[in-house]
Amino acid sequence: MQIQEAHASGEDGLRSLIVESDGQIVGAGFWNNNGQPNKYSFHLVRWDADGGCTEPFDGNCGISQFWSAEKDVAKQVLIDANGNYVVAGYAGTNPNNTSGDHDFAILRWDTNGDLDTDFSSDGKRFVTFENSRNDYGTSAALQSDGKIVLAGYSKNASGNWDIAIARLNTDGTLDTDFATDGKVTTDVNGGDVIQGMAIQSDGKIVVVGTVNYGDTSSDFLIARYTTAGALDASFDSDGVQTVNISGEDRGLSVKLQTDGKIVAVGMSGHGVARDFALVRLNTNGSLDTSFDSDGIVTTDFGSTTDAARDLVIESDGKIVAVGQMHDGNDDDFAVARYMTTGALDTSFSGDGKATTDVGGNQHDDIAYAAAIASNGSIIVGGEQTQNSDSDWALVQYVSACTYSLNPTSVSAVAAGTTGSVAVTAGDSSCTWTGVSNATWLTVTSGSSGTGNGTTGYSVAANTGPQRTGTLTVGGQTFTVTQATGCTTNINPTSVSMGAAATTGSVAVTAGDSNCTWTGVSNATWLTVTSGSSGTGNGTTGYSVAANTGPQRTGTLTVAGETVTITQCAALDFTDCNLTAGTTPIRAVHITELRARINALRGGCGLSSYSFTEPNLTAGVTTAKGVHITEPRTALNEAYGACGRSAPTYADATLATGVTVIKVVHITELRAAVIALE
């Protein structure tokens, strides 16, 4: 909240707000002429987005323009395409005393705060509707071509108020394409007082105010004019719509929705028993029945003298009305936000309504203007008054707290870790909480905060599969993905087998019962028959097709580990891969060699060899030196008969009972047999 103390004493008031493209806030209104009561000058101030004075005008926060010794009030500030400040309102016409009447008054300051002499030669001018009678300019708007439209009310010869509208060229001259002389007045019915204006995308001009102003049966007045300055007959058939709400109704401001519908705000009621009043019209001027069923909404702040004096329409279409309410002691700022249906938006301040006691007890605080800040917050401006001392006041309301997180996700190691996530809030008043949604993910700090902050967390060690958990911080999701902690062992890791078809299995031992795994074959002749997937401990079964070719090796991938399977060739020996020190010499190894040697002998024209102990019995017959020497002799004879040189052998002389029969003795013979085959 920012209170601008324009003078130590006297009346100062803010009446209009606008936010520049760089986020700076510009306010226009009046300040007191050196403490003299009821004597004001136009005044303009610029603040940064935080409410601090930017001192843009020769080191000053604001600039002023004296017109007369009367109540001269700036009612509207605009920024044109060149960045100049167009300020409009009303001022006395006699600079020396209070004998003159009031006229529309407008000036243009450049970005340095100097009067722009390209506008009406000296940067300022009056617009007069009725000589010697008061004309009050209350609103202004810029057309897309830069022309300036002024609206307000003018006293006619009968002493009543009429609608008054003027249009100026960019150089400040009256635009004679508008009602022939640049000005138009309209007498609707009695006192017609205009307080707000908006320009449609097609250039038509919409004004809002009060018909029968000052009467207890006054109504909202909405009128629309063509770009030529005539009442628009396509708007409620005659260009004018009046809305009777309840008793004394006054329209005070108007804005256009993106769909062209017209929203006007003001007050309704009797005497001091008044409420916020909103009216929404369709583009043809009829009441919009999709807005609270009849196009009319009133809001009671639970007090007297509630009045909505301005409004803004947010990007999502929600309507924010600002003004005042009476708390039983004094007036306070009052703000209400409505859904597009006309219902109060309970996401704003819990019930759709907010009040602020700016100056404290016995100070009357009245909001006259609103704007949307660059961060989406609602800037409300007005004044706080005690006795005859008034000051400018600004209050920022958070439209909706927004939050962002950095980072939004992390990957955590299986061993566990700690970390933090930074919270950036859209406003320093926004509160938030940090909550974990997983038992293994713990919030260690920053479980709640206001404004920007940090939430710390710890991640427990993971003994199971990969897992994902979240924190909810400021309504945003922070995701933690933790690597698997699963450990698995398989048994066996390698297998050797003969050429015949067979089956087997691999046992899986998992470190956690939730650990999942798969079993996959990497060879066409090797098929997973069971346990292609599992959880916890388990088994993968496989089958091996018969081998009709050379020795082959294939693998299974089970629980991420490799099982190697070696299968003997089709004509290979039993235990085709003999391992020294591991594979025992068996009877079958000898008998297979004898049979294949005799076959070779026959092929080379020799008779079968007669071996000692022709019948060897597994587990009974002991391997002896003769079991090796005789096959060597028989094979060497076959080599000679076939014209081949006999092979050489390790341990050429074997001594029975001395030389230990070894795997190499068998493998040498096998190699020699295969070579001759």
SVG drawing of the C-alpha trace seen along z (x, -y; Angstrom):
<svg xmlns="http://www.w3.org/2000/svg" viewBox="-38 -38 96 145">
<polyline fill="none" stroke="black" stroke-width="0.4" points="0.0,0.0 1.2,-3.5 -0.1,-6.8 1.0,-9.8 1.2,-12.9 0.8,-15.7 0.7,-18.5 1.1,-18.7 -2.5,-20.0 -5.3,-20.6 -7.3,-18.5 -5.5,-16.2 -7.3,-13.5 -6.6,-10.8 -9.2,-10.2 -7.6,-8.1 -5.0,-5.4 -3.2,-3.8 -0.4,-1.3 2.4,-1.9 3.9,0.8 7.0,1.0 4.8,1.6 5.0,-1.9 1.8,-3.3 0.5,-6.8 -2.2,-8.6 -4.0,-11.8 -6.2,-13.9 -5.7,-17.2 -3.8,-18.7 -4.5,-21.7 -3.3,-25.2 -0.9,-25.8 -3.2,-24.8 -6.1,-27.0 -9.5,-25.2 -11.5,-24.3 -8.8,-25.4 -7.2,-22.7 -4.8,-22.2 -4.4,-19.3 -1.8,-16.9 -0.1,-13.8 2.2,-11.3 4.2,-8.3 5.2,-5.4 7.2,-2.2 5.6,1.2 6.4,1.3 4.8,-2.0 8.0,-4.0 8.3,-7.4 10.3,-7.2 11.0,-11.0 10.5,-11.2 9.8,-14.9 13.0,-16.8 13.6,-14.9 10.0,-15.2 7.4,-12.5 4.7,-14.5 3.8,-17.6 0.9,-20.1 -1.0,-22.6 -2.7,-25.6 -5.8,-26.7 -7.8,-28.9 -8.5,-29.7 -11.3,-27.1 -11.8,-23.4 -9.9,-22.2 -9.9,-18.4 -8.2,-16.0 -10.6,-13.1 -8.8,-11.0 -5.2,-10.2 -4.4,-8.6 -1.1,-7.8 -1.1,-8.4 0.9,-6.6 3.9,-8.9 4.0,-8.2 2.6,-11.7 0.3,-12.1 -3.2,-13.3 -5.0,-14.6 -8.6,-15.7 -11.2,-17.0 -12.6,-20.4 -11.3,-23.7 -12.3,-27.3 -12.0,-29.7 -10.8,-32.7 -7.2,-32.2 -7.3,-35.1 -10.5,-34.6 -13.5,-32.4 -15.9,-34.5 -15.6,-32.3 -17.5,-29.1 -16.1,-25.6 -15.4,-24.2 -13.9,-21.0 -10.2,-21.2 -7.5,-19.1 -3.7,-19.3 -0.9,-17.2 2.4,-16.7 5.3,-15.1 7.4,-12.3 9.6,-14.9 6.6,-16.6 6.6,-19.7 3.4,-21.0 3.4,-19.8 3.2,-22.9 2.1,-20.8 -1.2,-20.5 -3.3,-23.7 -0.1,-25.8 0.5,-25.9 -0.3,-22.3 -3.7,-23.0 -7.1,-24.2 -10.7,-24.6 -13.8,-23.2 -16.9,-25.3 -20.4,-24.1 -22.4,-26.8 -20.9,-30.2 -21.2,-31.5 -22.6,-28.1 -20.7,-25.1 -19.4,-22.3 -17.8,-19.4 -15.6,-17.0 -15.5,-13.7 -13.9,-11.2 -11.8,-10.9 -10.7,-8.3 -8.4,-7.9 -9.6,-6.7 -7.5,-4.4 -6.5,-7.3 -5.3,-9.3 -8.3,-11.7 -9.4,-12.5 -13.0,-12.1 -14.2,-14.0 -17.4,-13.4 -19.2,-14.9 -22.2,-17.1 -23.2,-20.7 -25.8,-23.0 -28.5,-24.1 -30.5,-27.3 -33.2,-25.6 -30.7,-24.9 -30.6,-21.1 -27.7,-19.0 -27.2,-17.5 -24.9,-14.9 -21.9,-16.7 -19.4,-15.1 -16.5,-16.7 -13.9,-15.3 -10.5,-16.8 -8.0,-16.3 -4.5,-15.3 -3.4,-18.9 -6.1,-19.9 -8.5,-21.5 -12.2,-20.6 -13.0,-17.9 -15.6,-19.3 -16.4,-15.8 -18.0,-15.2 -21.5,-16.9 -20.3,-19.6 -18.5,-21.6 -16.8,-18.9 -19.4,-19.0 -22.7,-17.5 -25.2,-17.8 -28.2,-15.6 -31.1,-16.2 -32.5,-12.8 -34.7,-13.6 -34.0,-16.2 -30.5,-16.1 -28.3,-13.9 -24.9,-13.5 -22.2,-11.5 -19.3,-10.0 -17.8,-7.4 -17.0,-6.6 -15.6,-3.8 -15.0,-3.6 -15.9,-0.4 -13.7,1.3 -15.9,-0.2 -15.4,-3.7 -18.8,-4.1 -18.9,-6.0 -20.5,-4.6 -21.2,-6.9 -22.6,-6.0 -24.1,-8.2 -27.3,-9.1 -30.7,-10.3 -32.7,-12.5 -29.6,-13.2 -30.4,-14.5 -33.9,-12.9 -34.7,-10.0 -35.9,-8.1 -32.7,-8.6 -31.6,-5.7 -28.5,-4.4 -28.1,-6.1 -26.2,-4.4 -26.1,-6.0 -24.2,-5.2 -23.2,-7.6 -22.0,-7.0 -18.6,-8.1 -20.3,-11.2 -21.7,-12.2 -25.4,-11.1 -27.3,-8.9 -27.0,-5.3 -30.5,-4.0 -29.2,-0.4 -28.7,-0.8 -32.1,-0.2 -33.8,-1.7 -33.0,-5.4 -29.4,-5.3 -30.3,-5.5 -30.9,-2.9 -32.0,-3.7 -32.0,-1.1 -34.0,-1.3 -32.5,0.8 -33.9,-0.4 -34.6,-3.9 -31.8,-6.4 -29.4,-4.7 -26.3,-6.3 -23.9,-5.1 -20.3,-6.0 -18.0,-4.1 -18.1,-1.8 -15.9,0.7 -16.3,3.0 -15.8,6.7 -13.8,8.4 -17.1,9.7 -18.4,6.1 -20.8,6.3 -21.1,3.2 -20.5,3.3 -21.4,0.2 -21.0,-0.2 -22.3,-2.6 -24.6,-2.6 -28.2,-1.9 -30.5,-2.5 -32.1,-5.2 -30.3,-7.8 -27.4,-6.3 -28.6,-2.7 -26.8,-2.1 -25.1,0.9 -22.6,1.6 -24.6,1.8 -23.5,3.4 -25.4,3.5 -24.4,5.5 -25.9,4.8 -25.7,6.7 -24.2,4.9 -27.7,3.9 -28.4,2.1 -30.7,4.8 -30.0,6.1 -27.9,9.2 -29.9,11.9 -26.9,14.2 -25.6,11.8 -27.4,12.8 -30.5,13.6 -31.6,10.0 -28.5,8.1 -28.3,6.4 -26.2,7.2 -26.1,5.4 -23.7,6.1 -24.1,5.1 -20.9,4.9 -23.0,5.1 -22.8,1.4 -24.3,-1.9 -23.2,-4.1 -21.6,-1.4 -20.7,-2.8 -18.8,-1.3 -16.9,-4.1 -14.7,-2.3 -14.1,1.1 -11.6,3.2 -12.1,6.4 -9.4,9.0 -8.0,11.1 -10.2,14.0 -13.3,11.9 -13.8,11.4 -15.1,8.0 -13.5,6.1 -15.5,3.1 -13.9,0.7 -15.3,-2.1 -16.2,-2.5 -18.2,-1.1 -18.9,-2.5 -17.7,-0.4 -19.9,-2.2 -17.2,-4.7 -15.9,-5.9 -15.5,-5.0 -13.0,-2.3 -11.8,-1.2 -14.1,1.6 -13.3,4.1 -15.5,6.8 -14.8,9.3 -17.4,11.1 -17.5,14.1 -18.7,13.5 -22.1,14.8 -22.4,12.0 -21.8,14.2 -19.2,13.0 -15.9,14.8 -15.2,16.6 -11.6,17.2 -11.0,13.5 -10.7,12.8 -12.9,15.8 -16.2,14.2 -15.5,12.1 -15.2,8.9 -12.3,7.0 -12.1,3.8 -9.1,1.7 -9.0,-0.9 -6.3,-3.0 -6.0,-6.0 -7.2,-4.4 -10.1,-5.2 -12.0,-8.4 -10.4,-8.7 -12.8,-8.4 -11.1,-6.3 -12.7,-6.3 -11.5,-4.5 -12.1,-6.3 -9.9,-4.4 -8.6,-1.0 -6.1,0.6 -4.5,3.9 -0.8,4.0 1.8,5.7 1.9,8.7 -1.9,9.1 -2.6,7.5 -5.4,4.9 -4.2,1.3 -6.8,-0.8 -6.4,-4.5 -8.3,-7.2 -7.9,-9.3 -8.0,-9.2 -9.5,-12.1 -9.6,-13.4 -11.4,-16.7 -10.2,-18.9 -6.9,-17.1 -7.0,-14.6 -4.1,-12.5 -3.7,-10.3 -3.8,-6.6 -2.9,-3.5 -3.6,0.0 -2.6,3.2 -4.8,6.2 -3.5,9.6 -5.8,10.8 -4.8,14.4 -1.6,15.7 0.6,17.3 3.6,19.5 6.4,21.0 9.0,23.7 12.6,24.1 13.4,26.8 10.2,28.6 11.7,32.1 14.9,33.9 16.4,37.4 17.7,38.9 20.2,41.7 19.1,44.9 21.2,44.2 19.0,41.3 19.8,37.5 18.6,34.1 17.6,31.0 15.5,28.0 13.0,26.3 12.8,22.5 9.3,20.9 8.6,17.7 5.3,16.1 3.5,13.5 3.2,11.2 4.9,10.9 1.6,11.4 0.9,14.8 1.0,17.7 1.8,21.3 2.5,24.7 4.9,27.5 3.5,31.0 4.9,34.4 2.8,37.0 5.2,40.0 6.3,41.6 9.9,41.8 10.0,38.1 10.0,35.9 9.7,32.1 12.5,31.0 12.0,27.2 9.7,24.7 6.4,26.5 4.8,23.1 5.8,19.6 4.8,16.2 6.1,14.6 9.3,16.1 10.9,19.0 12.4,22.5 11.1,25.9 13.8,28.5 13.3,32.2 15.1,35.5 14.8,38.7 15.2,42.1 17.4,44.8 15.7,47.0 16.0,50.8 13.3,51.5 12.6,50.6 12.7,47.1 10.0,44.9 8.4,41.5 7.1,39.2 5.9,35.6 5.8,32.5 3.0,30.0 4.4,26.6 2.2,23.5 -0.2,25.7 2.5,26.6 4.0,30.1 7.6,31.0 8.6,34.5 11.3,36.7 12.3,39.8 14.6,42.1 16.8,44.7 16.2,48.4 17.8,49.9 17.2,53.4 20.0,56.0 19.7,59.4 21.9,62.5 21.5,65.4 22.7,69.0 24.2,70.5 25.8,67.9 27.1,70.4 26.1,73.9 27.7,76.4 25.8,79.2 25.8,81.8 24.3,81.6 21.1,83.2 18.0,81.1 17.7,80.4 16.2,78.0 17.4,76.0 16.7,73.2 18.3,70.1 17.5,69.1 17.0,65.4 17.6,64.0 16.3,60.4 17.3,58.0 13.7,56.8 10.4,58.5 9.2,55.6 12.1,55.8 11.0,56.8 13.0,58.5 12.8,60.2 14.2,63.2 15.0,62.9 16.7,65.2 19.3,63.7 19.5,66.8 16.8,68.5 17.8,72.0 17.5,71.0 13.9,70.5 12.6,69.0 9.9,71.5 8.9,69.9 9.8,66.9 10.0,64.4 9.3,61.8 9.0,61.9 9.0,60.0 11.3,60.9 12.9,64.3 12.1,66.6 13.2,68.9 13.6,68.6 13.2,71.9 14.7,72.5 14.9,75.2 17.9,75.8 17.2,77.2 19.3,80.1 22.4,79.0 23.0,80.3 26.0,78.0 29.2,76.9 29.6,75.9 27.5,72.8 27.1,70.3 24.0,68.3 22.9,66.2 20.0,65.4 19.6,62.0 18.0,62.7 17.5,59.9 19.9,57.8 22.7,60.3 24.0,62.7 23.8,66.5 26.1,68.1 25.1,71.5 27.6,73.5 26.3,76.5 28.5,79.1 28.7,79.7 26.5,82.4 29.4,84.9 31.1,83.8 32.1,85.8 30.3,86.0 31.4,83.1 32.7,81.3 34.3,78.6 36.6,80.4 38.1,78.2 41.4,79.2 41.1,79.6 37.3,79.4 36.0,82.0 36.6,85.6 37.8,88.3 34.9,90.6 34.6,94.0 32.5,92.5 35.4,90.3 37.5,93.4 34.8,95.5 33.8,92.7 37.5,92.3 37.8,96.1 34.7,96.2 35.6,93.3 39.2,94.5 38.1,97.9 35.8,96.2 38.7,94.2 40.8,97.4 38.1,99.0 38.1,96.1 41.8,96.3 41.7,100.1 42.7,101.3 40.9,103.8 39.5,102.7 41.9,102.4 41.6,104.8 41.7,102.7 42.6,103.9 39.6,103.9 37.1,103.5 34.2,103.0 34.7,100.0 32.2,99.4 31.4,95.9 32.2,95.4 34.0,98.8 36.8,98.9 39.8,96.8 41.4,94.7 44.8,96.1 47.8,95.1 46.9,98.0 43.5,96.4 45.4,93.5 48.4,95.3 46.3,97.8 44.1,95.2 47.2,93.2 48.7,96.4 45.5,97.3 45.0,93.7 48.7,93.4 48.3,96.5 45.2,95.1 47.1,91.8 49.8,93.9 47.4,96.0 45.7,92.9 49.1,91.3 49.0,88.7 51.7,87.9 50.9,89.0 50.2,86.3 52.4,85.6 51.2,85.7 52.0,84.2 53.4,86.7 54.5,88.9 55.4,91.8 52.7,92.7 53.7,94.9 50.9,96.9 50.5,96.2 52.9,93.2 51.4,90.8 48.1,89.3 45.6,89.3 44.7,85.7 42.1,83.8 44.7,82.8 45.3,86.5 41.6,86.8 41.4,83.4 44.5,84.2 43.1,87.5 39.7,85.8 41.4,83.1 43.4,85.8 40.3,87.8 38.4,84.8 41.4,83.8 41.4,87.2 37.7,87.3"/>
</svg>
